[in-house]
């Protein structure tokens, strides 16, 4: 947001500027190469450090009566473990470390993005696509390794009438290959939309006439974004568990 360049007294909102990837060192207009350290790189690294701090450092000296950090770490561990066990069954427990890592990374990245002047890495499709396609290729390869050609039975709806089965098979194949796209866009879209609306309300808060209403709106939307950040991490993780279940038990 900035004053109108022509001095007209209006306000310009640029809610999408917060998603621009910029070099961490140097001028804003400098080109970004694959090796350039950017604001996105910084906040991705901070998300990893947050996970290490929460799950490793707070539990390095485990106590019978846990402290706050250990209690949070144990709560997260138990929550994700129960989710994996309930959705995938006992066979999926061996893949718990991968799913736990996904959940914690997305959760920490989402919450770090709520810090004022921070950068929301999970609002970028480049980040969420890596996560989504990583899950897609992992469960697909696992499905063929565990079940061989019978994994293709996932697309054959044997309970449907025989004439409809080929049509349903085509629909199932299309929906299967759309999974990584919807998986990644859902997370990035929700994070980007919420932060953009939050920036717009923050801009209106500078207008004296509507400042009180705008400030209340900012508080309400910020509270909603806290909830959305946790929900989106949960949704991404539970969908990963569902896809893993399909890979382990394609005929169920």
Secondary structure, DSSP 8 states (H G I E B T S, - for coil): -EE-TTS-S-EE--TTGGG---BSSS-TTS---TT--BHHHHHHHHHHHHHHHHHTGGGTT--SS--HHHHHHHHHHHHHHHHHHHHH-GGGGGGHHHHHHHHHHHHHHHHHTTSTT---GGGSHHHHHHHHHHHHHHHHHHHHHHHGGGGGGGG--TTS-HHHHHHHHHHHHHHHHHHHHHHHHHHHHHHHHHHHHHHHHHHHTTSTTTHHHHHHHHHHHHHHHHHHHHHHHHHHHHHHHHHHHHHH-TT-
